[in-house]
């Protein structure tokens, strides 16, 4: 009778060991001084520098990349989706005023290919470096029969810290405050189920389709990494009273800005106050997507919103531009009625 080994069942431990050897130097480059353990431990140790804080509060967040991974599979390009993963997590905890400290990932695959997986982890490490946090651990799960072909899934978990007195919740937002919208890099990691249906099913385009309006192939546009806003917030914190922040993910501006607006106030969004990236116009036209669905599904060019006093709005815009972030005065806060957001 033939011997049945774990490898014959679809799990290659040797390939897993090779993968760890490949990613170790990449991961170690993200380590902050507070990291106390090396790669390969059962757990990761991170020593919080309590001398920096009077009353530190830990902030956590978790997320995934969603069906944007399908584009990576179609293009066989895997070195950017890890950056999306980090961005989705750290941008969320950033809204509370947190400094990202460390990150862990979960990488599940049907069949582990160490070189391809290395590209994925490189993207995660790049995102962590951009966000200033350490990639201190993770899990790689090889599950034959669960994921089809060479497909995989990604999830991540970020932890940050904020001084309790510096937590940003939106409670201090007042009528008259300005809404500063920081540009996105495109679709980021939301709305891909609708985008894939329009581009691949309705228009029947492939990822290699060159789109003159976008000056790039469809695959390149759809795989553009999510922007990380840690440096943008840090640039404003030094002088601006940040009263609220919203990460514009699924639900768009209309679904995310109201989450930080307290009762009795309304966020007024000035339509046409920022340039909408061409990809959204192409998508809308191809799929005949209603305006309401576009606003509720996509960021439409604004990836992050910061609420500041009106008197520092101009300085905020110039400072963000100085640090390489395109930003726009997209609205204001007014005393409101039943709805927490309206377009004008």
C-alpha positions as MATLAB code, in Angstrom:
seq = 'XXXXXXXXXXXXXXXXXXXXXXXXXXXXXXXXXXXXXXXXXXXXXXXXXXXXXXXXXXXXXXXXXXXXXXXXXXXXXXXXXXXXXXXXXXXXXXXXXXXXXXXXXXXXXXXXXXXXXXXXXXXXXXXXXXXXXXXXXXXXXXXXXXXXXXXXXXXXXXXXXXXXXXXXXXXXXXXXXXXXXXXXXXXXXXXXXXXXXXXXXXXXXXXXXXXXXXXXXXXXXXXXXXXXXXXXXXXXXXXXXXXXXXXXXXXXXXXXXXXXXXXXXXXXXXXXXXXXXXXXXXXXXXXXXXXXXXXXXXXXXXXXXXXXXXXXXXXXXXXXXXXXXXXXXXXXXXXXXXXXXXXX';
ca = [
       0.000    0.000    0.000;
       1.315    3.427   -0.940;
       2.461    5.613    1.927;
       0.462    8.805    2.281;
       2.546   11.698    3.563;
       1.534   15.212    4.564;
       3.198   16.461    1.375;
       1.131   14.083   -0.751;
      -1.938   15.377    1.043;
      -1.029   18.844   -0.219;
       0.947   20.444    2.625;
       4.680   20.974    2.024;
       6.428   21.682    5.331;
       9.792   22.093    3.610;
       8.359   24.801    1.355;
       6.952   26.476    4.437;
      10.375   26.459    6.078;
      11.905   27.927    2.911;
       9.253   30.636    2.946;
      10.182   31.641    6.493;
      13.849   31.846    5.523;
      12.964   34.044    2.539;
      10.855   36.536    4.470;
      12.910   36.815    7.672;
      15.271   39.563    6.424;
      12.340   41.446    4.861;
      10.308   41.364    8.046;
      13.202   42.309   10.330;
      13.676   45.560    8.436;
      10.310   46.726    9.840;
      11.261   46.123   13.490;
      11.037   49.082   15.830;
      13.278   49.147   18.935;
      10.327   47.952   21.029;
      10.242   44.528   19.337;
      11.725   41.903   21.674;
      11.266   38.657   19.724;
      12.536   37.273   16.438;
      10.540   35.616   13.691;
       9.461   32.069   14.535;
       8.379   32.378   18.162;
       4.974   31.125   19.302;
       4.104   34.723   20.093;
       5.560   38.165   19.507;
       6.711   40.510   22.260;
       6.467   44.284   21.989;
       7.528   46.504   24.895;
       5.464   49.668   25.017;
       7.563   52.728   25.854;
       5.459   53.904   28.797;
       7.775   56.846   29.422;
       6.381   58.522   26.310;
       2.821   58.467   27.616;
       1.035   59.561   30.773;
      -2.070   57.478   30.138;
      -1.603   55.249   27.075;
      -4.547   53.550   25.389;
      -4.084   50.718   22.905;
      -6.111   50.887   19.697;
      -6.674   47.839   17.486;
      -8.172   47.155   14.097;
      -8.492   44.278   11.651;
      -9.390   44.061    7.969;
      -8.722   42.281    4.688;
      -8.182   43.125    1.024;
     -11.420   41.674   -0.331;
     -11.939   40.733   -3.961;
      -9.144   43.047   -5.076;
      -7.099   39.878   -4.645;
      -8.814   38.567   -7.791;
      -6.954   41.238   -9.795;
      -3.636   40.086   -8.323;
      -4.461   36.513   -9.369;
      -5.412   37.600  -12.889;
      -2.204   39.616  -13.313;
      -0.019   37.175  -11.370;
       1.330   40.206   -9.504;
       1.468   39.861   -5.741;
       3.810   42.529   -4.347;
       1.216   45.275   -3.747;
      -1.829   43.657   -2.100;
       0.083   43.383    1.166;
       0.367   47.149    1.194;
      -3.406   47.347    0.761;
      -3.812   45.075    3.769;
      -1.701   47.281    6.011;
      -3.364   50.457    4.748;
      -6.866   49.213    5.458;
      -5.940   48.427    9.064;
      -3.675   51.331   10.023;
      -5.864   53.967    8.368;
      -8.738   52.758   10.535;
      -6.927   52.997   13.861;
      -5.406   56.280   12.744;
      -8.856   57.884   12.844;
      -8.767   57.655   16.654;
      -5.431   59.451   16.780;
      -3.370   56.289   17.225;
       0.258   55.834   16.259;
       0.544   52.370   14.638;
       2.937   50.148   16.620;
       2.804   46.656   15.188;
       1.037   44.476   12.665;
       0.243   40.783   12.227;
      -1.017   39.053    9.109;
      -2.939   35.904    8.245;
      -2.065   34.404    4.863;
      -4.154   31.400    3.778;
      -3.392   29.508    0.594;
      -4.333   26.256   -1.115;
      -0.762   25.492   -2.139;
       2.156   27.433   -0.765;
       4.632   28.766   -3.302;
       7.371   30.376   -1.268;
       8.523   32.855   -3.915;
       5.009   34.144   -4.614;
       4.240   34.291   -0.894;
       7.460   36.237   -0.393;
       6.118   38.918   -2.756;
       2.938   39.158   -0.692;
       4.906   39.583    2.547;
       7.194   42.128    0.890;
       4.111   44.232    0.193;
       3.033   43.916    3.821;
       6.511   44.925    4.987;
       6.521   47.903    2.613;
       3.192   49.032    4.042;
       4.436   48.643    7.602;
       7.544   50.680    6.818;
       5.383   53.440    5.328;
       3.136   53.407    8.403;
       6.051   53.261   10.858;
       4.934   50.013   12.476;
       6.600   46.622   12.916;
       5.529   43.400   11.229;
       6.075   41.226   14.290;
       4.283   38.020   13.365;
       1.627   36.226   11.410;
       0.218   32.907   10.303;
       0.665   31.115    6.999;
      -1.980   28.433    6.553;
      -1.658   25.934    3.710;
      -5.105   24.415    3.204;
      -5.365   22.213    0.100;
      -8.916   21.680   -1.052;
     -10.160   24.826    0.675;
      -8.753   27.429   -1.740;
      -8.948   26.769   -5.460;
      -5.825   26.630   -7.612;
      -3.278   29.286   -6.684;
      -5.745   31.555   -4.898;
      -5.130   32.856   -1.389;
      -6.695   35.153    1.175;
      -5.234   37.854    3.386;
      -6.283   39.376    6.681;
      -4.415   41.684    9.020;
      -4.444   43.062   12.534;
      -2.915   46.362   13.635;
      -2.279   47.731   17.122;
      -1.490   51.360   17.897;
      -1.289   53.635   20.895;
      -2.729   57.042   21.753;
      -2.617   59.242   24.817;
      -6.049   59.000   26.437;
      -6.387   62.772   26.403;
      -5.558   62.761   22.690;
      -8.163   60.267   21.495;
     -10.035   61.657   18.485;
     -13.704   60.666   18.438;
     -15.482   63.546   16.710;
     -17.117   64.705   19.940;
     -15.377   68.091   19.694;
     -16.552   68.801   16.147;
     -18.424   72.112   15.989;
     -20.562   73.963   13.478;
     -18.295   75.939   11.167;
     -15.460   73.403   11.152;
     -13.861   72.544    7.807;
     -13.783   69.157    6.121;
     -10.388   68.467    4.542;
     -10.420   65.627    2.041;
      -7.116   63.923    1.230;
      -6.912   62.340   -2.202;
      -7.107   58.618   -2.708;
      -4.914   56.719   -5.152;
      -7.943   55.225   -6.894;
     -10.403   52.566   -5.809;
      -8.214   51.591   -2.835;
      -9.682   48.254   -1.640;
     -13.431   48.802   -1.806;
     -16.132   48.277   -4.394;
     -14.254   45.637   -6.357;
     -17.229   43.304   -6.697;
     -19.062   46.051   -8.598;
     -15.945   47.150  -10.483;
     -15.140   43.594  -11.601;
     -18.704   43.051  -12.780;
     -18.650   46.247  -14.856;
     -15.181   45.849  -16.366;
     -14.970   42.087  -16.825;
     -18.597   40.991  -17.323;
     -20.397   43.991  -18.826;
     -17.547   45.509  -20.853;
     -15.760   42.142  -21.183;
     -12.377   43.793  -20.844;
      -9.275   41.980  -19.661;
      -6.625   43.222  -17.267;
      -4.355   43.944  -20.255;
      -6.892   46.299  -21.835;
      -5.201   49.680  -22.348;
      -7.498   52.573  -21.462;
      -6.435   55.866  -23.099;
      -8.391   57.978  -20.582;
      -6.363   56.384  -17.788;
      -3.046   56.155  -19.652;
      -2.579   52.645  -18.256;
      -3.914   49.131  -18.483;
      -7.033   48.182  -16.549;
      -5.065   45.804  -14.357;
      -2.517   48.456  -13.414;
      -5.275   50.869  -12.431;
      -7.212   48.324  -10.378;
      -4.118   47.070   -8.594;
      -2.921   50.541   -7.533;
      -2.186   50.249   -3.791;
      -4.296   51.911   -1.129;
      -2.760   55.114    0.186;
      -1.499   55.158    3.769;
      -2.302   58.390    5.636;
      -0.120   58.085    8.751;
       2.379   60.726    7.598;
      -0.428   63.075    6.554;
      -2.017   63.013   10.001;
       1.362   63.362   11.671;
       2.033   66.448    9.548;
      -1.172   68.106   10.763;
      -1.016   67.054   14.403;
       1.887   69.376   15.113;
      -0.198   72.536   14.821;
      -3.833   71.768   13.926;
      -6.613   70.870   16.328;
      -7.831   67.671   14.668;
     -11.419   67.215   15.803;
     -12.444   64.209   13.757;
     -11.132   61.797   11.134;
     -12.817   59.340    8.780;
     -11.259   56.632    6.628;
     -13.291   56.516    3.412;
     -13.758   52.810    2.772;
     -16.860   50.778    1.871;
     -19.846   53.107    1.982;
     -17.912   56.024    0.522;
     -17.983   59.530    1.955;
     -21.724   59.321    2.623;
     -21.327   56.171    4.701;
     -18.195   57.008    6.672;
     -18.191   60.720    7.491;
     -21.482   60.472    9.463;
     -19.792   57.973   11.797;
     -17.847   60.831   13.405;
     -20.542   63.533   13.336;
     -22.423   63.871   16.611;
     -26.154   64.419   16.876;
     -27.319   67.909   16.031;
     -24.673   68.504   13.376;
     -24.536   67.877    9.635;
     -21.524   67.441    7.377;
     -22.090   69.409    4.170;
     -20.136   68.001    1.215;
     -19.452   70.460   -1.598;
     -19.843   68.529   -4.834;
     -17.245   69.223   -7.520;
     -14.812   70.556   -4.890;
     -12.191   67.939   -5.782;
     -11.148   66.180   -9.002;
     -12.706   62.726   -9.394;
     -10.128   60.275  -10.801;
     -11.023   59.204  -14.372;
     -11.370   55.519  -13.417;
     -14.618   56.306  -11.597;
     -16.061   58.151  -14.577;
     -15.140   55.286  -16.913;
     -16.664   52.740  -14.529;
     -19.875   54.744  -14.131;
     -20.344   55.172  -17.870;
     -19.575   51.551  -18.766;
     -21.944   50.117  -16.200;
     -24.539   52.878  -16.215;
     -24.070   52.915  -12.439;
     -26.461   55.318  -10.637;
     -24.969   58.307   -8.817;
     -26.277   57.002   -5.526;
     -24.508   53.677   -5.940;
     -21.272   55.392   -6.922;
     -21.368   57.536   -3.774;
     -22.264   54.607   -1.504;
     -19.721   52.207   -2.989;
     -16.558   54.120   -3.899;
     -14.355   56.811   -2.361;
     -14.567   58.819   -5.638;
     -11.121   60.273   -5.111;
     -11.172   61.091   -1.386;
      -9.533   58.455    0.806;
      -9.424   60.243    4.148;
     -11.306   63.156    5.732;
     -10.017   65.340    8.561;
     -12.153   67.857   10.454;
     -10.300   70.974   11.624;
     -11.296   74.503   12.648;
     -12.028   76.624    9.589;
      -9.292   79.126   10.492;
      -6.554   76.519    9.929;
      -8.052   74.937    6.801;
      -5.822   76.855    4.390;
      -2.694   76.088    6.371;
      -3.749   72.441    6.571;
      -4.040   72.198    2.799;
      -0.645   73.808    2.160;
       1.050   71.667    4.785;
      -0.403   68.470    3.356;
       0.744   69.490   -0.115;
       4.230   70.130    1.288;
       4.331   66.520    2.497;
       3.147   65.153   -0.839;
      -0.570   64.750   -0.191;
      -3.134   66.323   -2.509;
      -5.940   67.681   -0.352;
      -9.067   69.773   -0.819;
     -11.554   71.793    1.223;
     -14.527   69.522    0.502;
     -17.103   70.839    2.940;
     -18.031   72.138    6.344;
     -20.034   71.361    9.465;
     -23.351   73.053   10.170;
     -26.052   72.763   12.779;
     -28.219   70.075   11.317;
     -31.472   68.238   11.312;
     -32.175   64.547   11.011;
     -29.431   63.675    8.520;
     -25.756   63.808    9.427;
     -24.604   64.421    5.863;
     -25.868   66.244    2.801;
     -24.442   67.254   -0.556;
     -24.560   70.853   -1.762;
];
